[in-house]
Amino acid sequence: MPATCTTLLNNEAIRRAITRISHQLLEKNKGCDNMVLVGIRTGGDHIARMIQQKIAEIEQIEVPLGAVDVTMYRDDVGSTRDPRPVGKTEIPFKLDKRNVVLVDEVLFTGRTIRAAMDAIMDIGRPANIQLAVLIDRGHRELPIRADYVGRNVPTAALEKIEVEFDPSGEAQEVRLLKP
């Protein structure tokens, strides 16, 4: 049975969400002096770059940007038939005493975020960790919530959210796939 597909956000709506998240980050952190962005591979890193670009446009300051791969920190590593390839964590700055903004494209169960926090804590000791997501679809299995959300989308457990990126990593569309 084919899945039905509904566009939730087009490119322009994604840009507005990124702008809103960026302004909220700047307001809560009273600017970006002690802030760093860390995107979760392989989608959150693109959203983090988009936020970095928007903050640079607003503040004329480039916030440090890194990416974390959580493959080895996942609680399901080794329990799936299709092992995930291990990606690269690139955090070219110290995390100690910094306001780390962890960025992902879709927040679902919270397990990926927990894995990312474990990875970050292995690298350094931030002043705090905040979470920014483009889409929060609910269904949490862990007590994790986003501080900054582009859009809340209540979904059924079997539905999927798909974020399409162009070759340069720019988010083009967010779709809801229903089985």
C-alpha positions in Angstrom: 0.0 0.0 0.0 1.6 3.3 -1.1 2.2 6.0 1.5 0.4 9.4 1.2 2.6 12.5 1.4 1.7 15.9 2.7 4.0 18.9 2.5 4.2 20.5 6.0 6.8 23.2 5.3 8.1 24.6 2.0 11.4 26.3 1.6 10.0 29.7 2.6 8.3 28.4 5.7 11.5 26.6 6.7 13.4 29.9 6.4 10.8 31.7 8.5 11.1 28.9 11.2 15.0 29.3 11.1 14.6 33.0 11.5 12.3 32.7 14.5 14.6 30.1 16.1 17.6 32.3 15.6 15.9 35.3 17.2 14.8 33.2 20.1 18.3 31.9 20.6 19.8 35.4 20.6 17.1 36.7 23.0 17.5 33.8 25.5 21.3 33.9 25.4 21.5 37.7 25.4 23.4 37.7 22.2 25.8 35.0 21.0 29.1 35.7 22.8 29.3 32.4 24.6 27.2 30.3 22.2 28.2 27.4 20.0 26.0 25.4 17.6 26.4 21.6 17.3 24.3 19.9 14.7 23.5 16.2 14.9 24.5 14.4 11.7 22.9 13.9 9.1 20.3 16.6 9.1 20.7 18.6 12.2 24.1 19.7 11.0 22.5 21.3 8.0 19.9 23.0 10.1 22.6 24.3 12.5 24.5 25.8 9.5 21.3 27.5 8.4 20.9 29.0 11.9 24.5 30.0 12.0 24.0 31.9 8.7 20.9 33.6 10.0 22.6 34.7 13.2 25.5 36.1 11.2 23.0 38.0 9.1 21.3 39.4 12.2 24.4 40.0 14.4 27.3 40.2 12.0 29.0 37.5 14.1 29.8 34.0 13.1 28.9 31.6 15.9 31.2 28.6 16.1 29.7 25.6 14.3 30.3 21.9 14.9 28.7 18.5 14.1 28.3 15.4 16.2 27.8 11.8 15.0 25.9 9.8 17.6 26.1 6.4 16.0 28.3 4.8 18.7 26.3 6.5 21.5 22.9 5.1 20.4 21.2 2.7 22.8 20.3 0.5 19.8 23.8 0.1 18.4 24.4 -3.5 17.5 20.7 -4.4 17.9 19.7 -3.7 14.3 20.3 -5.8 11.2 21.5 -2.9 9.2 24.4 -1.4 11.0 24.7 2.4 10.6 27.9 3.7 9.2 29.9 5.7 11.7 30.2 9.4 10.7 32.6 12.0 11.8 32.3 14.3 14.8 33.8 17.7 14.1 33.8 20.1 17.0 36.8 22.4 16.4 36.4 24.4 19.6 36.3 23.9 23.3 32.8 23.2 24.8 33.8 23.9 28.4 31.7 26.6 30.0 30.0 27.4 26.7 26.3 27.6 25.9 25.9 24.6 23.6 22.9 24.7 21.3 22.3 21.1 20.0 20.4 21.2 16.7 18.4 18.4 15.0 15.9 18.5 12.2 13.2 16.2 13.8 12.6 15.5 17.5 10.8 12.2 18.0 11.5 9.8 20.9 14.4 11.8 22.4 16.9 8.9 22.1 19.0 10.6 19.5 19.2 13.7 21.7 20.2 11.6 24.7 23.0 10.1 22.6 24.1 13.5 21.4 24.3 14.8 25.0 26.4 11.8 26.0 28.8 12.5 23.1 29.0 16.2 24.0 29.7 15.4 27.7 32.5 13.1 26.6 34.1 16.0 24.7 33.7 18.8 27.3 31.7 20.3 30.2 29.4 23.0 28.8 27.8 25.6 30.9 24.5 24.4 29.5 23.0 22.4 26.6 20.0 23.8 24.8 18.0 22.1 22.1 16.7 23.6 18.8 14.7 21.5 16.4 13.0 22.3 13.1 10.1 19.8 13.8 8.8 18.4 17.1 6.6 15.4 16.3 5.9 14.2 19.9 6.0 10.5 21.1 8.8 11.1 23.6 10.2 8.0 25.3 12.7 10.1 27.4 12.1 13.3 29.4 13.6 15.5 26.7 12.0 18.7 25.3 13.2 21.3 22.8 13.9 24.8 23.9 13.4 26.1 20.4 10.9 24.6 17.9 10.3 25.6 14.3 7.0 23.8 14.3 5.1 21.2 16.4 3.5 18.5 14.3 1.4 15.9 16.2 1.8 12.6 14.4 0.8 9.0 14.7 3.5 6.6 15.7 3.7 4.9 12.3 3.9 8.2 10.4 7.2 9.6 9.3 8.6 13.1 8.9 11.0 13.6 6.1 13.2 16.7 5.6 14.5 17.1 2.1 17.8 18.9 1.6 19.3 20.2 -1.6 23.0 19.2 -2.5 24.3 22.3 -0.7 22.5 21.2 2.5 19.7 23.8 2.4 16.4 22.4 3.7 13.9 22.5 0.9 10.8 20.8 2.2 9.3 19.0 5.2 6.9 16.2 4.4 4.6 14.0 6.5 4.4 10.4 5.2 1.4 8.4 6.2 1.4 4.6 5.6 
